[in-house]
Amino acid sequence: MQSHLILDWKREKIKSMVSNKNKHTAVPFYETEKIPSKESFFTYVSSYFTKRSISAFVVILILATAFVLVACIGGNFQSKVCSDHKSVQFIAAPQNKLHYQKNLKIAHSKRRLPHCIIIGVRKGGTRALLQFLKIHPDVQVAPDEIHFFDNNENYSKGIDWYRRRMPQSFEEQLTIEKSPNYFVDWNTPFRVKMMNSSIKLLLIVKDPVYRAVSDYAQIKDVRESKDLEMEDFEDLAINMDTGRVRINYKAINRSLYYIHTKRWLKQFPLEQIHIVDGDNLVYHPKKELEKVETFLGLRHYIQEGHFTFDRDKRFFCINKPNGAHKCLNRTKGRPHPKIDPDVVKQLNDFFEPYNKKFFQLVGRTFKWPISGRRSII
Ligand code: A3P
């Protein structure tokens, strides 16, 4: 009986050993390396995808940055996107306008006589005013000074010759021309009135002494580029024998705003002439342009964000769609020679009574002589 039990026990033991052996050998060692357990499989898969997602994210980020950079540099992107990182709101001048091209034929557009003329004054900031107005979508400007009314030869070519020099425009757009010499020319006010008695006129003025020096600097620059000598401003502006101001020296004469404006007012009522403060346009273009928009019956469109103050140029420049800005060329904002402070004082005294009469004539005052950063002394 006892031997029978032991035999049974041995039999069970062997069975359990066999089954245990089977358990350990059911999955051979070399196979467990290839097919992981359930838990390690999931860890493996998730770490595989985490690595892939991080790499994919990094690649997408690099591609997006590259796209924005290329778009900004290439100029195909709206300026706002390019400049959102800047603290000031950047607005680019619109690109949807007709661009002036000779003989360009565009449906529904044609060349029209100007609705408005910038009549002067030379060196008052006429180019800046014209270029800044060009930002407005409802404005088309003639890029060149046409000198139709002040040049007899041009005037004799007739009004169609003049019209052909105007930019293409749509019916709802205003056409603007500028020829700064019109302000001082004797024939021009009457001739302009003959063309259109209800035309709007813009006159931009500056501190008369500052303007005279700017006028002198321009002529000096041109002469020096031709290797020609130029007298000092002081000698041209003051007759050293008599000690009197030379009223017929052109740079001085053009600054006698009272005399020239009076001639214009013989042909046009004051309401048709808007005077732009050229000293203010330098620092606050938007403010001056807002007044011009009102005068011309334009919607208020031009914003501070359309301009960037260029530190090297020391003037405001116009923002471009590619995030850059475009300044006026080097003939605008050129350095001025140092002028003898006694001569500057003498000129300020000389202009004072003319300025007062001018203020009375146009019903407003200007802060002349200017002081601060751009004063002459
Ligand atoms: P300077 O070059 O003597 O500084 P105009 O276009 O009538 O000839 O006027 C030129 C003057 O415009 C310049 O004279 C300058 O003072 C003035 N001006 C005003 N705004 C300007 C701007 N944003 N950039 C350059 N010049 C500007």
Boltz pocket constraint, residues with backbone or C-beta under 6 A from the ligand:
constraints:
  - pocket:
      binder: B
      contacts: [[A, 121], [A, 122], [A, 123], [A, 124], [A, 125], [A, 126], [A, 127], [A, 128], [A, 180], [A, 213], [A, 214], [A, 215], [A, 217], [A, 278], [A, 281], [A, 282], [A, 315], [A, 316], [A, 317], [A, 328], [A, 329], [A, 331], [A, 332], [A, 333], [A, 334]]
      max_distance: 6.0
